Amino acid sequence: MVTEKGPKVGPGPTEVGMREQVEAALEKIRPALQADGGDVELVEVTADGIVKVKLTGACGGCPMSQMTLKMGIERVLKAEVPGVKDVVSV
């Protein structure tokens, strides 16, 4: 991608800051997941606001994992981190 300032190399400061904010928000969610034997691992935060996570432990095989992802994790991340548009499980 080329901008007025030249070619883009690596993640910009906004993307790095967003990843740190997502990590901090996940730390708030994590105890609730761990209480049920599960956890969440951050895989990637894309420049267009897509957060990719991996549900692990009991959460990985739970039939309610999509509900946890959308109504729990995604809701908190969107509320706490400006720019998060979607959260997907990988």
Backbone as ProteinMPNN parsed JSONL, in Angstrom:
{"seq_chain_A": "MVTEKGPKVGPGPTEVGMREQVEAALEKIRPALQADGGDVELVEVTADGIVKVKLTGACGGCPMSQMTLKMGIERVLKAEVPGVKDVVSV", "coords_chain_A": {"N_chain_A": [[0.843, -1.174, 0.0], [0.589, 2.158, -0.855], [1.032, 5.342, 0.4], [0.601, 8.937, 0.774], [2.882, 9.519, 2.114], [4.712, 7.645, 1.404], [5.767, 4.167, 0.839], [4.08, 1.642, 2.73], [5.375, 0.017, 5.488], [5.292, -2.725, 7.467], [3.333, -2.917, 10.575], [1.501, -0.01, 11.47], [1.685, 2.692, 13.923], [-0.892, 2.973, 14.963], [-2.075, 0.46, 14.608], [-0.431, -1.123, 16.229], [-0.941, 0.045, 18.722], [-3.668, -0.543, 18.912], [-3.61, -3.324, 19.089], [-2.401, -3.634, 21.608], [-4.393, -2.497, 23.212], [-6.467, -4.315, 22.758], [-5.342, -6.625, 23.864], [-5.253, -5.809, 26.566], [-7.998, -5.549, 27.115], [-8.793, -8.193, 26.747], [-7.546, -9.344, 28.927], [-9.232, -8.584, 30.956], [-11.478, -10.1, 30.432], [-10.584, -12.684, 30.499], [-10.427, -13.992, 33.196], [-13.108, -14.847, 33.678], [-13.509, -16.711, 31.638], [-11.513, -18.572, 32.274], [-12.46, -19.484, 34.703], [-14.349, -21.273, 33.932], [-12.832, -23.227, 32.814], [-11.685, -22.589, 30.385], [-10.077, -20.459, 27.897], [-8.781, -17.586, 26.119], [-6.977, -16.752, 23.239], [-5.104, -14.29, 21.665], [-4.759, -13.935, 18.254], [-4.455, -12.29, 15.955], [-4.648, -8.83, 15.031], [-6.131, -7.015, 12.651], [-5.496, -4.39, 10.232], [-7.888, -3.34, 9.402], [-9.601, -3.569, 11.552], [-10.409, -6.13, 12.37], [-10.475, -8.626, 14.721], [-8.77, -11.497, 15.479], [-9.163, -14.429, 17.216], [-8.38, -17.287, 19.292], [-10.197, -19.708, 20.829], [-9.551, -21.605, 23.659], [-8.93, -24.611, 25.64], [-11.677, -25.641, 27.649], [-13.409, -23.927, 26.352], [-12.838, -24.189, 23.665], [-14.126, -26.473, 22.637], [-16.715, -26.154, 23.341], [-20.263, -26.105, 22.976], [-21.464, -23.643, 23.196], [-19.647, -21.785, 22.404], [-19.671, -19.942, 20.232], [-21.589, -18.134, 21.053], [-20.345, -17.157, 23.335], [-18.174, -15.952, 22.101], [-19.336, -13.927, 20.415], [-21.331, -12.538, 21.998], [-20.019, -12.097, 24.331], [-17.005, -11.771, 24.272], [-16.646, -10.236, 21.831], [-18.485, -8.126, 22.281], [-17.396, -6.84, 24.563], [-14.843, -6.103, 23.587], [-15.51, -4.349, 21.469], [-16.689, -2.318, 22.94], [-14.586, -1.407, 24.506], [-12.36, -0.921, 22.884], [-11.706, 1.343, 20.5], [-12.375, 1.144, 17.047], [-12.477, -1.605, 16.665], [-14.098, -3.836, 14.658], [-15.06, -6.397, 14.151], [-15.023, -9.674, 15.603], [-13.463, -12.701, 15.237], [-13.262, -16.266, 15.33], [-10.489, -18.393, 15.01]], "CA_chain_A": [[0.0, 0.0, 0.0], [1.367, 3.383, -0.942], [0.317, 6.531, 0.863], [1.283, 10.162, 0.394], [4.168, 9.557, 2.808], [5.585, 6.606, 0.895], [5.254, 2.808, 0.995], [3.805, 1.206, 4.094], [6.229, -1.095, 5.877], [4.936, -3.213, 8.796], [2.169, -2.292, 11.196], [1.662, 1.374, 11.889], [1.51, 2.896, 15.356], [-2.284, 2.775, 15.339], [-2.308, -0.979, 14.69], [0.278, -1.611, 17.41], [-1.708, 0.523, 19.865], [-4.923, -1.278, 18.957], [-3.312, -4.672, 19.591], [-2.179, -3.509, 23.049], [-5.698, -2.264, 23.823], [-7.203, -5.577, 22.686], [-4.732, -7.499, 24.883], [-5.688, -5.328, 27.881], [-9.409, -5.89, 27.262], [-8.875, -9.646, 26.912], [-7.141, -9.653, 30.301], [-10.413, -8.387, 31.794], [-12.41, -11.177, 30.113], [-9.929, -13.97, 30.736], [-10.79, -14.711, 34.424], [-14.413, -15.499, 33.533], [-13.309, -17.888, 30.789], [-10.7, -19.528, 33.021], [-13.294, -20.056, 35.755], [-15.076, -22.391, 33.319], [-11.872, -24.161, 32.225], [-11.294, -22.176, 29.044], [-9.227, -19.277, 27.768], [-8.797, -16.978, 24.794], [-5.633, -16.381, 22.78], [-5.139, -13.33, 20.565], [-3.982, -14.388, 17.105], [-4.11, -11.171, 15.068], [-5.514, -7.661, 14.904], [-5.861, -6.503, 11.311], [-5.571, -2.938, 10.051], [-9.277, -2.927, 9.193], [-10.386, -3.734, 12.769], [-10.838, -7.503, 12.609], [-9.697, -9.273, 15.776], [-8.814, -12.951, 15.338], [-8.833, -15.07, 18.477], [-8.531, -18.736, 19.366], [-10.728, -20.156, 22.108], [-8.813, -22.802, 24.044], [-9.437, -25.328, 26.801], [-13.085, -26.019, 27.571], [-14.093, -23.035, 25.4], [-12.565, -24.63, 22.301], [-15.082, -27.479, 22.18], [-18.021, -25.878, 23.952], [-21.297, -25.765, 21.999], [-21.853, -22.246, 23.369], [-18.474, -20.947, 22.133], [-20.017, -18.828, 19.343], [-22.3, -17.171, 21.893], [-19.297, -16.536, 24.15], [-17.369, -15.11, 21.212], [-20.067, -12.758, 19.918], [-22.038, -11.792, 23.034], [-19.104, -11.799, 25.425], [-15.709, -11.221, 23.862], [-16.811, -9.171, 20.841], [-19.187, -6.999, 22.907], [-16.447, -6.131, 25.424], [-13.796, -5.498, 22.768], [-16.069, -3.198, 20.754], [-16.949, -1.257, 23.909], [-13.345, -0.919, 25.111], [-11.305, -0.609, 21.913], [-12.207, 2.009, 19.3], [-11.842, 0.601, 15.796], [-12.769, -3.039, 16.509], [-15.31, -3.985, 13.867], [-15.531, -7.77, 14.217], [-14.158, -10.631, 16.288], [-13.669, -14.016, 14.64], [-12.494, -17.375, 15.892], [-9.688, -19.095, 13.999]], "C_chain_A": [[0.886, 1.234, 0.0], [0.494, 4.548, -0.488], [1.094, 7.75, 0.406], [2.686, 10.22, 1.01], [5.126, 8.468, 2.336], [5.002, 5.229, 1.142], [5.076, 2.457, 2.476], [4.645, -0.028, 4.389], [5.861, -1.498, 7.3], [3.725, -2.502, 9.368], [2.48, -0.872, 11.636], [1.427, 1.515, 13.382], [0.079, 2.691, 15.824], [-2.579, 1.292, 15.517], [-1.633, -1.573, 15.923], [-0.486, -1.204, 18.661], [-3.015, -0.231, 20.018], [-4.695, -2.682, 19.512], [-3.109, -4.643, 21.11], [-3.496, -3.3, 23.783], [-6.534, -3.544, 23.836], [-6.663, -6.539, 23.74], [-5.22, -7.106, 26.278], [-7.155, -5.685, 28.124], [-9.589, -7.393, 27.457], [-8.472, -10.072, 28.321], [-8.309, -9.478, 31.268], [-11.412, -9.525, 31.627], [-11.881, -12.529, 30.586], [-10.34, -14.676, 32.041], [-12.136, -15.439, 34.344], [-14.301, -16.764, 32.69], [-12.546, -18.971, 31.546], [-11.494, -20.188, 34.14], [-14.087, -21.261, 35.241], [-14.139, -23.36, 32.602], [-11.42, -23.796, 30.823], [-10.363, -20.98, 29.067], [-9.374, -18.744, 26.351], [-7.381, -16.523, 24.47], [-5.776, -15.431, 21.599], [-4.211, -13.813, 19.459], [-3.519, -13.203, 16.279], [-5.119, -10.042, 15.218], [-5.162, -7.046, 13.561], [-6.037, -4.99, 11.259], [-7.007, -2.457, 9.88], [-10.188, -3.27, 10.378], [-10.945, -5.113, 13.027], [-9.897, -8.122, 13.642], [-9.885, -10.774, 15.624], [-8.322, -13.567, 16.64], [-8.992, -16.575, 18.348], [-9.04, -19.056, 20.762], [-10.073, -21.483, 22.443], [-9.443, -23.443, 25.282], [-10.885, -25.729, 26.582], [-13.838, -25.17, 26.556], [-13.935, -23.516, 23.961], [-13.595, -25.607, 21.772], [-16.481, -27.261, 22.701], [-19.051, -25.532, 22.885], [-21.756, -24.311, 22.095], [-20.713, -21.287, 23.002], [-18.789, -19.763, 21.203], [-20.76, -17.737, 20.11], [-21.29, -16.427, 22.765], [-18.495, -15.556, 23.316], [-18.105, -13.822, 20.864], [-20.669, -11.912, 21.034], [-21.139, -11.427, 24.216], [-17.874, -11.058, 24.942], [-15.877, -10.049, 22.892], [-17.464, -7.934, 21.461], [-18.23, -6.174, 23.761], [-15.384, -5.428, 24.589], [-14.313, -4.272, 22.018], [-16.305, -2.024, 21.698], [-15.655, -0.618, 24.407], [-12.295, -0.434, 24.117], [-11.917, 0.04, 20.675], [-11.581, 1.378, 18.051], [-12.077, -0.88, 15.614], [-14.11, -3.149, 15.805], [-15.917, -5.381, 13.999], [-14.525, -8.611, 14.97], [-14.495, -11.999, 15.712], [-12.768, -15.039, 15.307], [-11.747, -18.086, 14.765], [-9.185, -20.417, 14.539]], "O_chain_A": [[1.832, 1.325, 0.783], [-0.639, 4.708, -0.941], [2.118, 7.628, -0.265], [3.571, 10.894, 0.483], [6.25, 8.385, 2.832], [3.867, 5.114, 1.603], [5.822, 2.917, 3.341], [4.628, -0.998, 3.632], [6.079, -0.732, 8.239], [3.158, -1.606, 8.742], [3.576, -0.574, 12.11], [1.014, 0.559, 14.038], [-0.146, 2.278, 16.962], [-3.258, 0.904, 16.468], [-2.207, -2.434, 16.589], [-0.663, -2.017, 19.568], [-3.43, -0.528, 21.138], [-5.492, -3.175, 20.31], [-3.591, -5.528, 21.818], [-3.7, -3.862, 24.859], [-7.229, -3.824, 24.813], [-7.439, -7.196, 24.434], [-5.562, -7.973, 27.082], [-7.514, -6.084, 29.232], [-10.437, -7.822, 28.239], [-8.998, -11.051, 28.848], [-8.368, -10.157, 32.293], [-12.115, -9.878, 32.574], [-12.642, -13.397, 31.015], [-10.586, -15.881, 32.001], [-12.279, -16.533, 34.89], [-14.933, -17.775, 32.997], [-12.893, -20.15, 31.469], [-11.225, -21.338, 34.489], [-14.45, -22.153, 36.009], [-14.601, -24.226, 31.858], [-10.825, -24.627, 30.137], [-9.916, -20.544, 30.129], [-10.005, -19.367, 25.497], [-6.678, -15.98, 25.322], [-6.487, -15.731, 20.64], [-3.03, -14.069, 19.692], [-2.342, -13.104, 15.933], [-6.296, -10.274, 15.498], [-4.032, -6.606, 13.351], [-6.654, -4.394, 12.142], [-7.316, -1.303, 10.175], [-11.411, -3.264, 10.235], [-11.87, -5.26, 13.826], [-8.68, -8.139, 13.458], [-11.011, -11.271, 15.638], [-7.222, -13.275, 17.108], [-9.643, -17.074, 17.43], [-8.4, -18.719, 21.759], [-10.039, -22.389, 21.61], [-10.362, -22.891, 25.887], [-11.277, -26.108, 25.479], [-14.807, -25.64, 25.959], [-14.808, -23.273, 23.128], [-13.914, -25.583, 20.583], [-17.349, -28.114, 22.515], [-18.758, -24.751, 21.979], [-22.377, -23.801, 21.162], [-20.814, -20.089, 23.268], [-18.221, -18.685, 21.379], [-20.576, -16.55, 19.842], [-21.373, -15.208, 22.914], [-18.175, -14.458, 23.771], [-17.545, -12.735, 21.008], [-20.531, -10.689, 21.019], [-21.474, -10.545, 25.006], [-17.724, -9.859, 25.177], [-15.306, -8.981, 23.113], [-17.038, -6.811, 21.19], [-18.247, -4.945, 23.697], [-15.057, -4.272, 24.856], [-13.617, -3.259, 21.943], [-16.141, -0.869, 21.307], [-15.626, 0.578, 24.7], [-11.435, 0.373, 24.467], [-12.575, -0.636, 19.884], [-10.379, 1.113, 18.024], [-11.898, -1.387, 14.506], [-15.122, -2.634, 16.279], [-17.138, -5.537, 13.966], [-13.331, -8.314, 14.983], [-15.655, -12.41, 15.696], [-11.674, -14.729, 15.78], [-12.308, -18.346, 13.701], [-8.493, -21.15, 13.832]]}, "name": "protein", "num_of_chains": 1, "seq": "MVTEKGPKVGPGPTEVGMREQVEAALEKIRPALQADGGDVELVEVTADGIVKVKLTGACGGCPMSQMTLKMGIERVLKAEVPGVKDVVSV"}
